[in-house]
Amino acid sequence: MVISDLLQQGSVWIEATTRLDKATMQLAEAESEIAPIFSYGSFSGLFIPSYHWSHIINFEFRARPVGEYVQTNFPRVNINTTTIEMLRVLQTPFIIVVNDKNNYLGYIDREKALPLLQPRPETSFATSIIDSLKMGIVAIDLKGIVILANPTALNILNLNAHDLIGVPISVGIPQSSLLKVLSGHAPPVVKIKNNEKTFFAAQSPILTNGIICGAVSVFQSISNLEMISSELEVMKDVATEFSVIFENSYDGIYITDGEGKTLRVNKAYERITGLNRKHLLGKNMKEIVKKGLLNESITFKIKETGTPMTIAQKIHGGKEILVSGTPVFNDKGELSRVISNVRDMTELNSFRRQLKKSLEIASQYEYEVKDLRAKQWVRTQLIYSSKKMEETIELALRVARVDSTVLIKGESGAGKEIIANIIHKQSQRSETGAFIKINCGAIPGQLLESELFGYEEGAFTGAKKLGKPGMFELANNGTLFLDEIADLPHELQGKLLRVLQFKEIIRVGGTKIQKINIRLITATSKNLEEMMKKGEFRNDLYYRLNVVPITSPALRERADDILPLVVFYLDQFNKQYDYSKSFSNEAMEILTRYQWPGNVRELVNLIERLVVTTPGDTVSVRDLPSSIPKKENLFTLMENNHTGSLKKIMDVVEKETLMKAFKENGSSIKAASALKISQSSIMRKARKHNMVFKKGWGD
């Protein structure tokens, strides 16, 4: 036995850049468990899917290159210098085989080769006798696995030990009837013809203490006279056996001669295709195709190529079958037969559809779980309960799954940076790069270019000796957040546009072009549309940035979030300064009605100020700063007018309500409609409180 007897090359070779999911699919289609991986033509190692199932079924890893999953730790042996004895000491599942130039030839699966690697007992005289016989001997166990094949048998069958020992007899010697010996239904003698020699194979069960434990076949040549005398009976048996096998095969079998004439069709072919063999036998495949019974013939494809092949064939009526054709050549090398094996693809396609549906459901579940986790994580970053903010976060999470440019609009202090950070954290870029942020309005224009693009040594006075990378370089493979993009100087707007178009930068003072891979998110509190009209902001840049606009609502537009924010930051500052402050109901009511022009930033600063400056443990209305209006609040009015009558309080409330309605609606008709009273009633009440209209309603 030599190394080549154990060698397996792999039915499919895969490039290292192939996606993990596609590589796995290629192996499945090739019905192979292992594939060699090559990078730019050089062997890298083995890809074994069973080692990486957790990543293969995980949507998050399917797009990764299969080169990341290569097994490179298996030993390599030279096919010309390594002996079987050397292989026996290697305790590893796989062994890579190379030639003298270290080029990949194949691999050895040690588990499959183990029966062949086991040393034979040197003292086994019986084994020596069997190996010395000029008769071929093959034996199987009760499972039908070949456990013994002497050199003569291997020579007769033109096989090597690796192809036979340890392999099911039905695979190694398909024509063998040894399996029937185990059940007592096989003839004691069969004829085998190989390499122009004819042999009789005597078959017998192997008995141990009267119990069948296997079967053995002994190959022996016969003389011409014996062959002639037994020819008729043996051929009759063989023909009968062939007919039985042919007719009872589960797969359809279709046999033509070299010119495409139909010779034999079994009943399984009729069952699978629905075609009656009476309409096929004796007919040429060209005639059958012309009648529309088949869409094409594999016979003539094989006649052109001379090689086995498999095609999908459509039958009259639309049914699809899988046809594998094998050419048979005569002694002159001429095509004499084409044997086609036919399988119904309906069930296979059904399984594929079920698998696809299962994968889609799994992918949907994976998406929903990931979305739920993302929302739970966002809840740790943002305090909100309003519908408007929830819609904004939903949009941000959807955008995070893609690489589109985002423009976040909103007032100062409305949380634009937090939304940008959420988009980065929930994107794939959070695993490959950083979240880099810069405020375009906080850096003078002459310095902003070097901060964004970086600079080379000697680019300007005071430049660092080795230069400095800019924000674009630092954000490579990650996310760059440009806050207050409206403040970007006009001369830099064109350079930013070029970066977005060509994905490349040049450092200040440099000449080398650097490719970058970033996701750009910008934010502004200004009206860019108005700035475009005035020529202060480039139209082309605006449309590049405004691919996906997201508006971060002002705090006054999501009043439902004010109370949770106050409670959260009150608790935070109480813990920070070791206080136990609280707000009175009246003070809390005023804060929830306040417009908060500075948004969340103003709210946070105010809560901290009140916690550290209020003398008592309760923050009341009188502790609130004068910048927060209190007259609109009924509780404040009662607090400041303890001696006021109910009529006085109601008059004040009525007047303030009317003032607010007129200011918000601009006309008596709209104000009356908002308060759900008639116009005459609202005008009568206005006159009662001496209200007049002078560019706005008032006293």
C-alpha positions in Angstrom: 0.0 0.0 0.0 1.2 3.5 -0.9 0.1 7.1 0.0 -1.8 7.5 -3.2 -4.1 4.7 -2.2 -5.4 6.9 0.7 -5.4 10.2 -1.2 -8.6 12.3 -1.6 -8.5 15.5 -3.7 -11.9 17.0 -2.8 -14.7 17.4 -5.4 -14.7 21.2 -5.2 -12.0 23.8 -4.7 -12.9 27.2 -3.3 -11.3 30.6 -3.4 -10.6 32.2 0.0 -12.6 35.3 -0.9 -15.8 33.4 -1.4 -18.6 34.2 1.1 -19.1 31.7 3.9 -22.7 31.0 2.9 -21.8 30.5 -0.8 -18.9 28.2 0.1 -21.2 26.1 2.3 -23.7 25.9 -0.5 -21.1 24.8 -3.0 -20.1 22.0 -0.7 -23.7 21.0 -0.2 -24.3 20.9 -4.0 -21.1 18.8 -4.5 -22.2 16.5 -1.6 -18.8 17.0 0.0 -17.9 17.6 3.6 -14.5 19.2 3.1 -12.9 21.5 0.5 -9.4 22.8 -0.1 -9.2 26.7 0.0 -6.9 28.6 -2.4 -5.8 32.2 -2.2 -4.5 33.6 -5.4 -3.7 30.1 -6.7 -1.9 29.0 -3.5 -3.2 26.3 -1.2 -4.3 27.9 2.2 -5.8 25.0 4.1 -9.0 23.0 4.5 -12.5 24.3 5.0 -14.6 21.9 7.2 -18.2 23.3 7.7 -18.8 21.0 10.7 -16.3 23.0 12.6 -18.1 26.3 12.1 -21.9 25.6 12.2 -22.5 28.4 14.7 -21.3 30.9 12.2 -22.8 29.3 9.1 -26.3 29.5 10.6 -25.8 33.0 12.0 -26.9 35.7 9.5 -24.3 38.1 11.0 -21.4 36.0 9.7 -22.6 34.6 6.4 -21.0 37.4 4.3 -17.5 36.9 5.8 -14.9 35.3 3.5 -14.4 31.6 3.9 -10.7 32.3 4.2 -11.3 33.3 7.8 -12.4 29.7 8.5 -9.5 27.8 7.0 -7.9 25.0 9.1 -4.1 25.3 8.6 -2.9 23.2 11.6 -2.9 19.8 9.9 0.4 18.2 9.1 1.8 18.1 5.6 3.5 15.0 4.1 5.4 14.4 0.9 3.8 11.8 -1.4 7.2 10.6 -2.5 9.1 10.4 0.8 6.4 9.5 3.4 5.6 5.9 4.2 2.5 4.3 5.6 4.4 3.6 8.8 5.0 7.4 9.2 1.3 8.1 8.8 0.4 5.6 11.6 2.0 7.8 14.2 0.2 11.0 13.2 -2.7 11.5 15.6 -4.7 14.1 13.6 -8.0 13.9 11.8 -6.6 15.1 8.5 -3.2 15.0 6.7 -2.3 17.3 3.8 -0.4 15.6 0.9 2.0 17.6 -1.2 4.6 16.9 -3.9 8.3 17.8 -4.0 7.4 21.4 -4.8 5.1 21.6 -1.9 2.1 21.8 -4.2 -1.2 20.6 -2.9 -2.2 17.1 -4.2 -5.0 16.1 -1.8 -5.7 15.1 1.8 -6.1 11.9 3.8 -9.1 11.5 6.1 -7.5 9.5 8.9 -10.8 8.2 10.2 -11.7 6.7 6.8 -8.2 5.4 6.3 -7.8 4.0 9.8 -8.7 0.4 8.7 -6.0 0.6 6.1 -3.4 2.1 8.5 -3.8 -0.6 11.1 -0.7 -2.8 11.0 -1.4 -6.4 10.3 -0.1 -8.9 12.9 3.2 -10.1 11.8 2.6 -13.5 13.3 -0.7 -14.1 11.5 0.2 -17.1 9.3 -3.4 -17.3 8.0 -3.2 -13.7 6.7 0.1 -14.5 4.9 -1.6 -17.5 3.3 -4.6 -15.5 2.1 -2.3 -12.8 0.6 -0.3 -15.4 -1.2 -3.2 -17.2 -2.9 -3.6 -16.7 -6.6 -7.4 -16.6 -6.1 -9.1 -13.4 -5.3 -10.8 -13.2 -1.9 -13.2 -10.5 -0.7 -15.1 -10.7 2.6 -17.7 -8.5 4.2 -19.2 -8.1 7.7 -22.9 -8.2 8.7 -23.2 -4.5 7.8 -21.9 -5.1 4.2 -18.6 -3.4 4.8 -15.6 -4.9 3.1 -13.2 -6.1 5.8 -10.8 -8.1 3.6 -9.5 -8.0 0.0 -6.3 -9.8 -0.9 -3.9 -8.5 -3.6 -5.2 -10.9 -6.2 -8.8 -9.7 -5.8 -7.7 -6.0 -6.0 -5.8 -6.8 -9.2 -8.8 -8.7 -10.7 -11.1 -5.8 -9.9 -8.6 -3.2 -10.9 -9.1 -1.4 -7.6 -6.8 -0.2 -4.8 -7.2 -0.9 -1.2 -8.5 2.5 -0.3 -11.4 2.2 -2.8 -12.5 -1.1 -1.4 -11.5 -1.9 2.2 -13.8 -0.1 4.7 -16.3 0.7 2.0 -19.8 -0.8 1.6 -19.7 -3.7 -0.9 -22.5 -2.1 -2.8 -20.3 0.9 -3.5 -16.9 -0.8 -3.9 -18.2 -3.7 -6.1 -21.8 -2.7 -7.3 -22.2 -6.0 -9.2 -21.5 -8.1 -6.2 -24.3 -10.2 -4.7 -22.5 -10.8 -1.3 -25.2 -8.9 0.5 -27.7 -11.5 -0.6 -25.5 -14.2 0.8 -26.1 -12.8 4.3 -29.8 -13.4 3.8 -29.4 -16.8 2.0 -30.8 -15.6 -1.3 -27.7 -15.4 -3.5 -26.5 -18.0 -6.0 -23.4 -19.9 -4.9 -21.5 -19.0 -8.0 -21.5 -15.9 -10.2 -19.4 -15.0 -13.3 -17.2 -11.9 -13.3 -15.5 -10.6 -16.4 -12.6 -8.2 -16.0 -9.7 -7.2 -18.2 -10.8 -9.7 -20.9 -10.6 -12.5 -18.3 -13.5 -14.5 -17.0 -13.7 -15.7 -13.4 -16.1 -17.6 -11.4 -16.8 -16.1 -8.0 -17.8 -18.7 -5.4 -19.8 -17.1 -2.6 -20.5 -18.4 0.9 -21.5 -17.1 4.4 -18.9 -16.9 7.1 -20.0 -19.0 10.2 -18.8 -18.7 13.7 -20.3 -21.4 16.0 -23.0 -21.9 13.5 -23.9 -18.2 13.3 -23.5 -16.1 10.2 -21.1 -13.2 10.9 -20.2 -12.2 7.3 -19.8 -13.4 3.8 -16.8 -14.3 1.6 -16.3 -14.5 -2.2 -13.5 -16.4 -3.9 -12.5 -15.4 -7.5 -11.1 -18.2 -9.6 -10.3 -18.3 -13.4 -11.9 -21.0 -15.5 -10.6 -22.7 -18.7 -12.1 -22.1 -22.0 -13.8 -25.5 -22.0 -15.4 -25.0 -18.6 -16.4 -21.5 -19.6 -18.1 -22.8 -22.8 -19.8 -25.7 -21.1 -21.3 -23.5 -18.4 -21.8 -20.4 -20.6 -25.4 -20.9 -21.3 -26.6 -21.5 -17.8 -24.5 -18.8 -16.3 -25.5 -16.2 -18.9 -29.1 -17.2 -18.3 -28.7 -16.6 -14.6 -26.9 -13.3 -15.2 -29.5 -12.1 -17.7 -32.3 -13.0 -15.3 -30.5 -11.2 -12.4 -29.9 -8.2 -14.6 -33.5 -8.0 -15.6 -34.7 -8.2 -12.1 -32.3 -5.5 -10.9 -33.1 -3.4 -14.0 -36.8 -3.6 -13.5 -36.9 -3.2 -9.7 -34.5 -0.2 -9.5 -36.1 2.6 -7.7 -34.5 5.1 -10.1 -35.6 5.2 -13.7 -33.1 3.7 -16.2 -33.1 4.6 -19.9 -30.6 2.8 -22.2 -29.8 3.9 -25.8 -27.2 2.8 -28.3 -24.5 5.1 -29.6 -26.8 6.6 -32.2 -29.6 7.4 -29.8 -32.0 4.5 -30.5 -33.9 3.5 -27.4 -33.1 -0.1 -26.3 -34.4 -0.5 -22.8 -36.7 1.4 -20.4 -37.6 0.2 -16.9 -40.9 0.6 -15.1 -39.5 3.2 -12.7 -38.9 5.5 -15.6 -42.5 5.1 -16.6 -43.6 5.9 -13.0 -41.3 9.0 -12.7 -42.0 10.5 -16.1 -45.6 9.3 -16.8 -44.4 8.1 -20.3 -45.3 4.7 -21.6 -42.3 2.7 -22.7 -44.2 1.4 -25.7 -44.0 4.9 -27.1 -40.3 5.0 -26.5 -38.7 1.6 -27.3 -37.1 1.4 -30.7 -37.5 5.2 -31.2 -34.6 7.5 -31.8 -34.1 10.3 -29.2 -34.3 12.9 -32.0 -37.8 11.7 -32.8 -38.8 11.7 -29.1 -37.6 15.2 -28.6 -39.3 16.4 -31.9 -42.6 15.0 -30.6 -42.2 17.1 -27.5 -42.1 14.2 -25.0 -38.7 15.5 -23.8 -37.2 19.0 -24.1 -33.7 17.7 -24.9 -31.6 14.5 -25.1 -28.7 13.8 -22.9 -27.6 11.0 -25.3 -26.4 13.4 -28.0 -24.8 15.7 -25.5 -22.7 12.7 -24.3 -22.0 11.7 -27.9 -20.5 15.2 -28.5 -18.4 15.2 -25.3 -17.7 11.5 -24.6 -18.0 12.2 -20.9 -20.6 11.6 -18.2 -22.9 14.5 -17.4 -26.0 15.4 -15.5 -28.8 17.7 -16.8 -32.3 18.8 -15.7 -34.8 17.6 -18.2 -38.4 18.6 -18.7 -41.1 16.0 -19.6 -44.2 16.7 -21.6 -46.6 18.2 -19.1 -44.0 20.4 -17.3 -42.6 17.9 -14.9 -38.8 18.2 -14.2 -36.4 15.3 -13.7 -32.7 15.0 -13.0 -30.9 12.8 -15.6 -27.3 11.5 -15.2 -25.9 9.9 -18.3 -22.9 7.6 -18.5 -21.3 6.6 -21.9 -20.2 3.0 -22.5 -17.5 2.3 -25.2 -16.8 -0.9 -27.1 -13.3 -2.4 -27.6 -12.7 -0.1 -30.5 -13.4 3.0 -28.4 -16.7 3.7 -30.1 -19.8 4.8 -28.2 -22.0 1.7 -27.9 -24.4 2.6 -25.1 -25.6 5.6 -23.1 -27.1 4.6 -19.7 -29.2 7.3 -18.2 -30.2 7.3 -14.5 -33.4 9.3 -13.9 -34.6 10.8 -10.6 -37.8 12.8 -9.8 -36.9 16.4 -8.9 -40.4 17.2 -7.5 -39.6 15.9 -4.1 -36.1 17.4 -4.1 -37.5 20.8 -5.1 -40.2 20.4 -2.4 -37.4 19.9 0.2 -35.5 22.9 -1.2 -38.6 25.1 -0.9 -39.2 23.9 2.7 -35.5 24.6 3.5 -35.7 28.0 1.9 -38.9 28.8 3.9 -37.3 27.6 7.1 -34.2 29.7 6.4 -36.5 32.7 5.8 -38.4 32.2 9.0 -35.1 31.8 10.9 -33.8 34.9 9.3 -37.0 36.8 10.3 -36.7 35.6 13.9 -33.1 36.6 13.9 -34.0 40.0 12.6 -36.8 40.4 15.2 -34.5 39.4 18.1 -31.8 41.7 16.9 -34.3 44.6 16.5 -35.6 43.9 20.0 -32.1 43.9 21.5 -31.4 47.2 19.7 -34.5 48.8 21.1 -33.6 47.6 24.6 -30.1 49.0 24.2 -31.5 52.4 23.0 -33.6 52.6 26.1 -30.4 52.6 28.1 -29.1 55.6 26.1 -32.3 57.7 25.7 -35.2 58.5 28.0 -38.4 58.8 26.0 -42.0 57.6 25.9 -43.6 59.9 23.3 -44.8 58.5 20.0 -42.9 61.1 18.0 -39.5 60.1 19.6 -40.3 56.4 19.2 -40.9 57.0 15.4 -37.6 58.8 15.2 -35.7 56.0 16.9 -37.5 53.4 14.7 -36.2 55.2 11.6 -32.7 55.5 13.0 -32.6 51.7 13.7 -33.8 50.9 10.2 -31.2 53.2 8.7 -28.4 51.6 10.8 -28.7 48.4 8.8 -27.6 50.1 5.6 -24.7 52.4 4.7 -26.7 55.4 3.4 -25.6 59.0 4.3 -27.8 60.5 7.0 -28.7 64.1 7.7 -30.1 64.7 11.2 -32.1 67.9 11.6 -33.2 69.5 14.9 -32.7 72.3 17.3 -29.7 72.7 19.5 -29.8 70.3 22.5 -32.4 68.0 20.9 -30.2 64.9 21.0 -28.8 64.8 17.4 -25.5 63.4 18.5 -27.1 60.7 20.5 -29.2 59.6 17.5 -26.0 59.5 15.3 -24.3 57.3 18.0 -27.2 55.0 18.0 -27.0 54.5 14.2 -23.3 53.7 14.5 -23.6 51.3 17.4 -26.4 49.3 15.7 -24.5 49.1 12.4 -21.9 46.6 11.2 -19.4 49.4 11.3 -19.4 49.3 15.1 -17.4 46.1 14.8 -14.9 47.4 12.2 -14.3 51.0 13.0 -14.8 53.9 15.4 -17.4 56.6 15.8 -15.5 59.9 15.2 -17.3 63.2 15.8 -16.4 66.8 15.1 -18.3 70.1 15.5 -17.8 72.1 12.3 -18.9 75.3 14.1 -16.4 74.9 17.0 -13.2 75.0 15.0 -12.0 78.0 12.9 -12.3 77.5 9.2 -8.5 77.6 8.6 -7.9 74.8 11.1 -11.0 72.7 10.2 -9.4 71.4 6.9 -6.4 70.0 8.6 -8.6 68.4 11.3 -10.7 66.7 8.7 -8.1 65.7 6.1 -4.9 65.6 8.3 -1.6 67.1 7.2 1.9 66.0 6.2 5.1 67.1 7.8 5.9 70.8 7.0 2.4 71.5 5.7 2.3 74.7 7.7 4.1 76.5 10.6 3.7 74.5 13.7 2.8 71.2 12.0 4.0 68.1 13.7 7.2 66.5 12.4 5.5 63.3 11.3 2.3 64.9 10.2 -1.1 63.9 11.6 -4.0 61.8 10.4 -7.3 63.6 10.0 -10.8 62.6 11.1 -11.5 60.9 7.8 -8.6 58.5 8.3 -9.5 57.9 12.0 -13.0 57.0 11.0 -11.9 54.6 8.2 -14.2 51.5 8.3 -16.3 53.3 10.8 -18.6 56.3 11.1 -17.7 60.1 10.9 -20.3 62.5 12.5 -20.1 66.1 11.3 -22.2 68.2 13.7 -23.4 71.7 12.7 -22.6 71.0 9.0 -24.2 74.3 8.1 -21.1 76.0 9.6 -18.7 74.2 7.2 -16.8 76.9 5.2 -17.9 77.2 1.6 -14.4 76.2 0.3 -14.5 73.0 2.3 -18.0 72.1 1.1 -16.5 71.3 -2.4 -13.8 69.1 -0.9 -16.3 67.2 1.2 -18.4 66.7 -1.9 -15.4 65.1 -3.6 -14.8 62.8 -0.7 -18.4 61.6 -0.9 -18.1 61.1 -4.7 -14.7 59.4 -5.0 -14.2 57.9 -1.4 -10.6 59.3 -1.3 -8.7 62.1 0.4 -5.4 63.9 0.2 -3.7 65.3 3.4 -3.0 69.0 3.6 0.4 69.5 2.1 0.5 66.0 0.6 0.1 64.5 -2.8 -0.7 60.9 -2.0 -4.3 59.8 -2.6 -5.8 57.6 0.2 -8.9 55.5 -0.3 -11.3 55.6 2.7 -14.3 53.7 3.6 -16.6 55.6 6.0 -20.2 56.1 6.7 -21.0 59.8 6.9 -23.6 61.2 9.3 -24.2 65.0 9.5 -26.4 67.2 11.7 -27.6 70.8 11.7 -29.8 73.1 13.7 -30.1 75.5 10.8 -32.4 75.6 7.8 -30.1 74.4 5.0 -32.8 74.9 2.3 -32.9 78.7 3.2 -29.1 78.7 3.1 -29.1 77.2 -0.3 -31.4 79.9 -1.6 -29.0 82.5 -0.2 -26.0 80.7 -1.8 -24.5 80.0 1.6 -24.6 76.2 1.2 -24.0 74.1 -2.0 -27.0 72.5 -3.6 -25.0 69.5 -4.8 -23.6 68.8 -1.4 -27.0 69.2 0.3 -28.5 66.5 -1.9 -25.5 64.2 -1.2 -26.0 64.6 2.5 -29.8 64.5 2.6 -30.1 60.9 1.4 -31.9 59.9 4.5 -33.2 62.8 6.6 -34.0 62.3 10.2 -35.6 65.0 12.4 -34.9 65.0 16.1 -38.0 66.5 17.6 -37.7 69.5 20.0 -38.6 68.7 23.6 -41.8 70.9 23.4 -43.0 68.7 20.5 -42.8 65.6 22.7 -44.2 66.8 26.0 -44.8 63.3 27.1 -41.0 62.9 27.6 -40.6 65.9 29.9 -41.7 64.2 33.1 -39.6 61.0 32.6 -36.6 63.2 31.8 -37.1 65.3 35.0 -37.4 62.2 37.1 -34.4 60.5 35.5 -32.0 63.5 35.9 -33.3 64.4 39.4 -32.5 60.9 40.5 -29.1 61.1 38.8 -28.1 64.4 40.4 -29.4 63.3 43.8 -27.1 60.3 43.7 -24.2 62.4 42.4 -24.4 65.0 45.1 -25.9 62.8 47.9 -29.2 64.7 48.1 -32.8 63.6 48.3 -34.5 66.5 46.6 -38.0 66.3 45.0 -40.3 68.6 43.1 -43.7 69.8 44.3 -46.7 68.9 42.1 -47.1 72.6 41.2 -43.5 73.0 40.1 -43.6 69.7 38.2 -46.8 70.9 36.4 -45.0 74.2 35.3 -42.0 72.2 34.0 -44.1 70.0 31.9 -45.9 73.0 30.4 -42.7 74.9 29.8 -41.6 75.2 26.1 -37.9 74.4 26.7 -36.2 76.4 23.9 -32.9 74.8 24.9 -34.4 71.3 24.7 -32.9 68.4 26.7 -29.7 70.3 27.3 -31.5 73.1 29.1 -33.6 70.6 31.1 -30.5 68.8 32.3 -28.7 72.0 33.3 -31.9 73.4 35.1 -32.4 70.2 37.1 -28.7 70.2 38.3 -29.0 73.9 39.2 -32.2 73.4 41.2 -30.8 70.3 43.0 -27.6 72.1 44.2 -29.2 75.6 44.9 -32.6 74.9 46.4 -32.3 75.2 50.3 -35.0 72.7 51.2 -35.6 69.1 50.1 -38.6 70.2 48.0 -38.3 72.3 44.9 -41.4 74.5 44.8 -42.7 77.1 42.2 -40.9 79.9 43.9 -37.5 78.1 43.4 -37.9 78.0 39.7 -36.0 80.7 37.7 -37.7 83.8 36.4 -37.1 82.6 32.8 -39.8 80.0 33.3 -43.3 81.6 33.0 -45.6 80.7 35.9 -48.7 82.8 35.2 -50.3 80.2 32.9 -50.4 77.7 35.7 -53.6 77.5 37.8 -51.7 75.9 40.7 -49.1 78.7 40.7 -51.9 81.3 40.7 -53.5 79.6 43.7 -50.1 79.4 45.4 -49.4 83.1 44.9 -53.0 84.3 45.7 -54.1 82.3 48.7 -56.7 85.0 49.7 -58.1 85.3 46.1 -61.8 84.4 45.6 -62.9 81.6 43.3 -64.3 84.1 40.9 -61.0 86.0 40.7 -59.1 82.8 40.1 -61.6 81.8 37.3 -61.4 85.2 35.7 -57.6 85.0 35.6 -57.7 81.5 34.1 -60.2 82.5 31.5 -58.2 85.6 30.5 -55.0 83.6 30.2 -56.8 80.9 28.2 -58.2 83.5 25.8 -54.8 85.1 25.4 -53.1 81.8 24.6 -55.9 80.9 22.1 -55.6 84.2 20.2 -51.8 84.1 20.1 -51.7 80.5 18.8 -54.5 80.8 16.2 -54.2 84.4 15.1 -57.9 85.1 14.5 -61.1 85.1 16.5 -62.7 82.5 14.3 -59.8 80.0 14.7 -59.5 80.8 18.4 -63.2 80.2 18.9 -63.0 76.9 17.0 -60.0 75.8 19.1 -61.9 76.5 22.3 -65.1 74.9 20.9 -67.3 78.1 21.5 -68.9 80.5 19.0 -67.2 83.6 17.6 -69.7 85.9 19.3 -69.0 84.3 22.7 -65.2 84.6 22.4 -65.5 88.3 21.3 -67.8 89.0 24.3 -65.3 87.4 26.7 -62.5 89.4 25.1 -64.3 92.7 25.6 -65.0 91.6 29.2 -61.2 91.4 29.9 -60.5 94.6 27.8 -58.5 92.6 25.2 -57.7 94.4 22.0 -55.8 93.3 18.8 -52.6 95.3 18.1 -50.4 93.1 15.9 -51.3 90.3 18.3 -53.9 90.0 21.1 -53.2 91.6 24.4 -54.5 94.0 27.0 
